[in-house]
Amino acid sequence: MMLFLPELTLLGAGLVIFFVSIRNAGSNTVKNIAITLGALIFGATLQGATQEGDLFYNSYRVDLFSQTFKILMGGALLVVLLFGSRLDSLKKEIHPEYYLCLFMSVLGLMMLVSSVELLAIFVALELSSFAVYIMVPMRDDSGRYRFQMEAGAKYLLFGVMATGFMLYGMSYYYGLTGSTRLDVLVLEIPTLLNQPVAVIATVLILCGFFYKLAIFPFHFWVPDVYEGAANETTSFIATVPKLAAVALLLRILTMIEGGGETMVNLLIVCSILSMFYGNLSALVQKDIKRMLGFSGIAHAGFVLLGLLVFHITGYAHALYYIAGYVVMNLACFLVICSVAAKGENVMIEDLTGLYKRSPFLAVTLLIGLFALAGIPPFVGFMGKFFILIDALRQDYLLLVVLAAINTAIAIYYYLSVVRVAFCSAENEQDPISTPAHMKMLSVFLMVVILGMGIFPSQFIHYAENTIQSIM
């Protein structure tokens, strides 16, 4: 039971929310219950940190690797629940359904990081995805009702397409090996990768994970979904699912010794195109959620750069980078949710004079964007530095140069937002009231961003132990 404690807690949370919705409880009651349940879920992930074992006929593995990602997910979920508790952009009567979908999606993602069998991976991925398909159109914005519906439809259609590709890949592998278990496939993959059909199967399976991580060319849904979904929903989509996608990529890539020339070339191409497309597109955005969406595509390219070294150090640095990225993104979305009084989208120009309206939020935004840009001493700088060093050691000199160019591009548009936030507005605007719990949360995120940047060795050492547990 302890092995499955986080997942059981999430199931229980879903049931509680379901019965609360039947009793027509008020939105404040639902909010308080959801935050309490979020804290319990995070506590359950911490409680199960040292658990190890196999479940469900060895198709579900609980180890340090999966438990680490569950802790990260549980923490990110609690943060999203805390700063998105107002749910201003959702109708009050659907708040219980929103929380129910949120918990079910996290349940699917936690199951995903423990799955070591292809069908279990598929079921967990779909459980998570279907909940998010429902969450995206949930928005009380009657003036742009069709727009959010369009975002939901796009997310659904592209998701179904990615799922189809992944299923094709799984069926090919089953045909080649007669098994759907990853520990059986790992023995076959090194020899199978010499066959074109195995390479195609691997690429098709990776399509499903690339979709979650928004890697080029599976990024089409990002800007519209980020813009069309509620701010709270976007903050969730931009963080927690990316953890699961990287976890699954790590599980699979650690099995492929040396990677093979085809696999390395594929990752290099996807990495370069993701970085350039994401950064160049982010340059011209006016909606800050769209800008963060495109920058997320570029950051996913950086994560791939860490993965393609096919070495434990590179994998550990990729884990460190994605954990830091989630914290940096949460800090930015905390500001967005606080500035959007009625849950509306926030344009970059709306942040003009933010330092006068709320110095606290302005500093939070500054640190979040500085870290995303890769400016020292924050975690974003150390993450990029480690990944570039790994790539240089593997003689990917051209790739390092291209990544450095992309970092320069990113610095320009991130600092443009900081400049706007610290410029004086033409007209005096009302100050933004920041509740005490939001200030505490903001301080916590800033401390983590700074702490991971100044003391990276502890985090890297833990990440290496985590990766070692699956190699």
N, C-alpha and C positions, 0 to 999 in steps of 0.2 A: 504493500500500500504506500509506503514511503517513497518507493521508486516513482510512483505515479501521482505523488502529492500535488505538484503544481497544476497538472491537468485536471485532477479531481476537484481542486479548489475552483478552477475556472468553470468546470461543469456545474458545481454548486452555486457559483455566482450567477451563472446564467439562469438557473432554476429560481433563485431568489428574485432576480429581476423580473422573470416571467410572472411569478405570483404577485409581485408588487404591481405589475401592470394590470393584472386582473382586478385588483382591489382599487384601481383608479387613484392611487396615491398622488399627492401634489408633487410638482416638479422639484421643489426644494428637498422633499423627503427622498425622492428618487436619486437626486444628486448626492445627498449625504450617504445614502446606502451604497451607491456606486463607488464613491471615493473610499468608503470603509472596506468594501470588497476588494478594491484595487490594492489597498494596503495589505490586506490578508493574502492576496495573490503574490505580492512581492515578498512578503514574509515566508510564504510557502516555498518560493524559489530559493530563498536563502537557506531555509531549513533543509532543503534537499540538495544543497551544493555538493556534499561529499558522497552522495549516493551513487552506487554503480551496480549494474546488472542488466539482464536481458528480459524482455517481456514478449508475450504474444508469439510464441514459437520462434524466438530470436529475430523477429522482424522489427523490434523496437528496442533501441539500445540507450541505456542511461549511463552516461560517463561524464568525465570532467568537461569534455568539449560541449556536449549538449546542455549540461547544467549551467555552464558559464553563459551560453547564449540565452538560456531561460531567465537567468538573473538580469541580464541586460534588457530583455524584453519586458520583464516584470517591472523593472525600474522605469523604463521609458513609458510603459502604460500608465503607471501611477502619476508620472509627471504630466502626461497629456490629460489625464482625468482632472488633475488639480488646476492647471492653468486654462483648461477648456470647460470648466464646470459651469460657466454661465450659459453655454449653448445658445447664445443669442440668435444664431442664424437657423435654429430649428424650431418648429412648432412645439409648444410645451406638451401637447398630447402624444407626441411620438418620442419623447425623451426615453421612456423605458425600452422601446424597440431599438433605439440607437445604441444604448448601453448593451443590450442583449447581443446585437450584431458585433459590437466592439469586442466583447468577451469571447464570442465564438470565433472571431477572426484570430485573436491571440491564441486561443486554444489550438486552432489549426496550425499556426506558425510554430508553437511549442512542440506539437506532434511532429512537425516537419523536421526539426533539428535532431530529433531522436530516431527518425525512421531510417532503417538500413535495408529496406526492401522496396523495389520500384512501385508496387501497388500501394504500399503504405504511404510512400512519398506522394503518389498521385492523389489519394484520398485526403491526406492532410492539406495538400496544396489547394484542392478544390473547396474544402471546408473553409479555409481562410479566405479564398477568393470570393466565394458566393456571398459571404457576409459583407465584404467590401463593395461588391456590386450593388447591394441593397443600400449601403450607407451613402454612396456618392450622390444619388439624386435627393437624399433627405436634406432639403434646405427650404427654409421659409423665406423665399425671395420671389414673390409673385410676379414682379416686373420682368424677371429673366427666367421664368419657369422653364421655358423650352431649352434655355442654354444649359441648365444643370441636368435636364433630362438628356440632352445631347451628350454631355460629359459622361453620364452614367452609361448611355448606350455604347459610346466609343470604348469605354473601359471594358464593358461586357464583351463586345465583339472582338476586340484585340486579345482579350484574355482567353476567349474560346479558341481563337486561332492558335495562340501559343500552346494551349492545352492540347490541341489536335496534333501539333508538331511533336510535342513531348511524348504523347501516346504512341505515335508512329515510331519514334526512336526506341521507346521501351519495347515495342513489339518486335522490332528488328533484333534487339539484343536478346530477347527471349528466344527468337528463332535461331540465333547463332549459338547460344550457350545452353538453352533449355532450362534456364533459371532466371528468377527475378531478384535474387539476393545479391546485395552488393559485395559480400565477402566471397561469393563464387565468381562474380564478374571480375573482381580485382585480379584473380588469377589468370583470367582469359584476356583481359584488355591489352596487356603489352604485346601479345602476338596478334590479337585481332586488329589492332590499329594499323597493321600493314595491309588490311583489306579495305577497299573503298567503302563497302557497305557498313563496316563498323565505324569508319570515320563519319559517314553520313548519319548513322544512328546517334553517335555522340553529339554531333552538332545539333540534331533535332531535339535531343534531351536538354541540351544546354539552352535551347531557345526558351523553354519554359522558365528557366532561372534568370536568363537575360531579360525577360519581360518584367519580372518582379524587380530586378535591379535597374531597369530602364537603360540597358546598354544599347547603343546604336547597333543595328537598325530596328530595335524593338522599343523605341522611345516614343512613338507617335502619340500615345495616350497622355503623356506627362503634362504638357502645358494646358490642354483643355480640361483635364481632370483636376489638376491643381487649382485652376481658376474657377471651375464650375462647382466643385465640392465646397461644403462649409469649411471655414477656417480650421475648426477642430478636427474634421475628417482629414483635411489635407495634412495637418501636423502629424496625424497618425500614419497616413500612407507614406509620408516622406521619411519616416524613421523606422518603425518596427518591422515592416515587411522586408526592408533592405537587410536587416540583420539576418533574417531567415534565409534570404537568397544567398548571402555571402557564406553562411554556415553550410548550406548544401553544396555550393561550389567547392568549398574547402574539402568537404567529405569526399567528393568525387575526384577532385584534382590530386588530393594526396594519395589516391590509389594508383594514379597513372605515373609510374616512375619515369622521370625524364620528359614526360609530356608528349614526345613525338613531334616531328617537324611540323606536321599539319596542324596539330593542336596549338603549338607555339605561334605559328603564323596567324592562325585564326584569332588568338587572343591579342596579338600585336595589332592587327588591323582594327579589331573592335575597340581596342583601347585608344588608338590614335584618333579614329573617327569620332568616338564618344567625347573625347576631350575637346577637339576642335569644334564639332557641331554644338556641343553644350555651351562652351564659352562664347563662341561668336554669336549664337542666338541670344544668349543672356545679355549681351551688350545693348540690344535695342529694346529691351522690355520696359514697360511702364508699370505693369502690375508686379508688385514685389513677390507674390506667390509664383507667378510665371517665371520670374527671374530665378527664384530659388529652385524651381523645377528644372530649368535648363542647366543651372549650375550643378544640380544633382546628377544629371547625365554625365557632366564632365568629371565629377568626383568618382562616379562609377568607373570611368576610364582609368583613373588613378589606382583604384582598387585592383583592377585587372592587371595593371603594371606590376603590382606586388605579387599577384598570383602566378604570373608567367615565368617567374624565376624557378619555380618548381623546387623550392627548398624550404626547410622548416623556418628559417629566419624570415624569408619573404612572406610566408603564410602568417607568421606571428605579426609581422608589420602590417599586413593587410587587415588582420583582426583588430589591431590597435587603431588603425586608420578609420575603419568603419565604426568602431565604438566612439571614437572622438567625433566623427562626422555626425552621429546621432545626437550627441550632446550639443554640438554647435548649432545644429538645425533646431533643436528644441528651444534653445535660447532665442533664436530669431523668431520662431513661431509664438513664443510667449509674448514677445513685443507686439506681433501682428494681432493676436487675439485681444490684447489689452487696448490697443489703439482703436480697433474696430468696435465702436460702442454698440452697434446694432448687428454685428456679424457681417458687415459688408466687406467687400474686397478692399484692400488697401493699396492705393497707387503710391509710387515712390514719392511723388510730389506732396502727398498727404502727410509725409513725415517731416516736412519743412518746419523747422523750429521745434522739433520734438524735445530738444534739450531744455527748452523753457517750459514746455507743458509738463514734462516729467523727466527730470535729469536722471532718475534711476533707470527708466526704460531706455533712455538714450545711451547710457553707459553699457547696459546689457546688449543693446543692438550693436554698439561699437565693438565690444569684445567678441560677440558672435560672428560678426562679419570679418573682423581682423583675423580671427582664427580660421574661418573658411578660406580667406584669401591666402593663408599660409605665411602670416607675419609672425615673427618670434615675439615673445617666448611661448606662444599658445600651442595647443595640441595639433592644430592643423599644420603648423610649420614642421614640427618634429615628425609627424606622420609622412608628409611629403619628402622630407629630408631622408628618412630611413628608406623609403621605397625607391627614391632616386639612387641612393648609394647601392642598394641591392641590384638595381638594373645596370648600374655602371660596372659592378663586379662581374656581371654576366656578359659584358661587352656590348650592351645595348646603347652605345654612345648616341646614335641618331635619335633613338627613342627618348633618351634623357634630355637632349637638346629640345625636342618638340614639346616635351612635358614642361620644360622651363619656360618656353615661349607661352604655353597655355597658362602657366602660373602668372606671368606678367599680364596677360589679358584679363585674367580673373581679378587681379589686384585693382585694375582700372575700374571695373564696374562695381566691385564691392565698396571701394573707397568713394565712388560717386554717391552711393546711398548714404554713407557716413557723412559726406560733405553736406548733403541735403538736410540730414537730421540735425546738424549743428549750425545750419544757417538760420538767420532770423527770418520769420515770416513777415509778409507785408502787413497783414492784419493780425491783431492779437487774437489768439485762440484760447478756448477754455482749457485750464489745466486738466490733466488726466489723473483721476484718483486711482491709486494702486493699493489694493488691500494688503494687509500685513503678510498674509500667507503667500501672496504673489511676490512680495519683496524677498521673503525668506527663500522661496523657490529660485528666484532670480540670482540671489547670492550663491546658493548652492551650485547652480549651473556654472556661474562664473568661476567659482573656486575649482570645480572639476576641470573646466577648460584650461585654467591656469596650472593646476596641479599636475594634470597629465602632460602638459608641455614642459614644465620645469623638472619634474621627476619621472621621466619616461621609463627608466630602467626597471622599476618595480612592475609596471604594467607590461612591459615587453617580456620580462622573465615569466610572469604569470601566463601571458599569451603563448609563449613557447611551450610551457608545460601543458597547456590546453591542447595545442596542436600535436604535441608528442603523444597524447593519449589516444590519438586515432591513427597514428602512423605505424 
